[in-house]
Amino acid sequence: GTQTVTEGTDAIVALATEDASAGTGRAVDREGPLPW
């Protein structure tokens, strides 16, 4: 599908601004965690 620039960067910004306790090794999109 297509997204606006803002929609395309939502997940990136959310991940970049999390604190260290959020952990690593997750798959996410703009709506939240994806099944792994």
Order of alpha helices (4+ residues) and beta strands (2+ residues): alpha-beta-beta
